Amino acid sequence: HYNYIYKLLNNIDISNKIINFYLVFSTKEDYELFQYKEFVNKIIIDNLDTKNIPVYKKFYALDKLRDKYTYYIVCDAEIMIIPENFNKKNILKKVETIYNNKIIYGGIGNKVNNIIKKSKNIFKSDDDKKRLNNNLYYFWSDLPVFKGNDLTDFFSKIDYKNLEYQHFEHQIYLNYLLLYKNFRLINITTL
């Protein structure tokens, strides 16, 4: 996936430090192969023993950085950024809008029932699992932003050491927001 991140880093002016880029590497060898070391911060996984490497890497990084920033945008390497819109004002406005509106948009979709179920079942509390009684998919509801102040509590309520393939990090965190942060869910599926 290095070609994706190289393309992303070449597409924006990363010298202006609008955001701090952290890349999570599976091994030290993977990091050594990366060519743009001077433009990113690195996190190298100590022991990658999981059934869901992408989600584990994201949660591992959030866990390591949990007290460092107010907000974390957690993306895959394949994202695209529009340089003209990539500025601190726009990013903060978007992030603050998500947390001020407290709305999650979801819908009914084919082939996502296992993702919905698994993303509920990672919560430790049976009560939490029961309270998540919707059957909507909202992984791509909005920008995948995690709030720094939530992370300690969030990680205490889930078991991210036992991830499975169909655990999706943003769906799990949005479930947390529904359970504990007074977010509400709006079904945008056409019936």
N, C-alpha and C positions, 0 to 999 in steps of 0.2 A: 504493500500500500504506500510505499514511499513516493511513488510518482504522484499520487493524489496530494500528499502534503507538500511536496515540492511545488506543484502547480499552485496550490493555495498560497504558499508563502511568496511565490513569485508574483502573484496577482495583487497583493496588497503591500502597502508601505509598512513593514513591520518595525522599521527603525523608530517610528513615532510612539511606540509603547502604549497604544490605546488599551491593549489587553496584554496579559502575560500568557504566552503559549506554553503549555505543559504537554509533552508527549510521553506516553506510557509505553515502555519497551518491555518485551517479554524476557529478554536476556541482555547481558552486557554485550554479547556478540552482536545482537540486533542493533544496539545503540552505536557500536563501533562502525557499522555499515552505513549509518545515517550521515548524509553529507552536509547538512545545514545546522550543525551543532551550535554555532554561535548565535542562532536566532531563536532558540527554544530552550526551555527548561526541561530537564529530564526526570523521569521517575522510572526506576528499574524494579521490576517485580522480584521479590526475594524468592518466592516459591510459587510457581504457577501450577497449582493442582486443582483444577476445576473442570466442570463440564461445559462452562460458558465463558470462554476466554475474553471476548469483548466486554461483556458486562462486568466481569470480575475486575478487569483492568480499570474500568471507569470508577467502580466503587472503591477499589484500592486507592486510587489517586485522590478521590474525594475524602476518604478516610485519613490519608496522610496529610492533606492540605486543609482539613476541616476548620481550622482556626485562623487561616491566613487571609481570606478574602470575604467580602460581604456576599458576593454572588459568584457562581460557577456555571459557565455554559459548557455543557458536556456533549461533545460531538464526535462523530466518526471522521476519519481522514477524508472521506469522499465529499465533504460539504463544499459548497461554493459560496463565496462572499462577493458582494457587489461593492467594488472599491469606492464608488461615489457615495455610498450610504454608510460606509464603515468609518464611523467616527464616535467619539465618546458620548456625545449628546444623544445620538440615535440609539446606541446600544443601551444606555441607562434608561432612556424613555421607554423602550420596548420592555426591558426587564421590570421596571417599576409598574408599568401598565399591567403586566401579568399578575403581580402580587397585590396591586390595588383593586383590580377587578374581581379577583378570586373566582374566575370562571374557567372551567375545563370543558372543551368541546369534544364530544365523542360521537360515535356512531356504531351501528350494527354492521358487521361485515362477515363475509364468508371466510372460513379457514383461520379465524383468530380466536375461537373459543378456548383452545388450550392455552394460548398466551394470556387471555383474560383470567382464566382459572389459576394458572401458575403464578401470575403476578399478584394474586390475592393470597395464595397459600404460602408465600415466603414470609408473611407476617407470623410472628411467634404466638400471638394471642388468638385463641379461638373466637373471642368476641370481635376482634378486628376483622377476622375473615367473614364472620356473619354479617357485620355491618356493611361490608362491601358487597351489597346485594344487587349491583347493577350488572348487566351483560353487555356493556359498551366498551368499545376499543378507543383508546385516546392516546396511544403512544406518540403519534404525530400531531397532537392537539395544538402545540405551539412550540416556540423555541425551548429546547431542553435546558432550563435554568434551575439550578439547585441553590437554595438560600443557605449561606454559611451557618447562621444561627440554628438552623433545623438539623444539621448533620449529626450531632451527638445523639439527640433523641431519635432521629430517623434510624440510625444504625443500631440503636438499642432495641428497636421494635422489629427488625428483620434479621434473617439469618443469611447473610450474603456469603458465608463460607461454604454453603451448600447450594450453589446455584445450579440450575438445570438449563438446558438449551432454550426453553421457551420463557425464561425470565427476561423481561425487558426493563431496563433500568428506569427509563422515564415513566413508563406505565406504573412501576412500583412506587416511585416517588410521588407521582400524581395521586395514587391511592393514599399515600401518607397525608398529602394535603387535604384530601377529602375527609379523612378520618380525624385529623388533628388541627387543621388550620382554617376551618370554616370555608373551604372552597366548595363551590357547587358545580354540578355536572349538567350540561345541556346537551341533549340528544339532537344532533343536526341531521340525522338520517331522514330521508324522505320516505314516508310510509305510504 
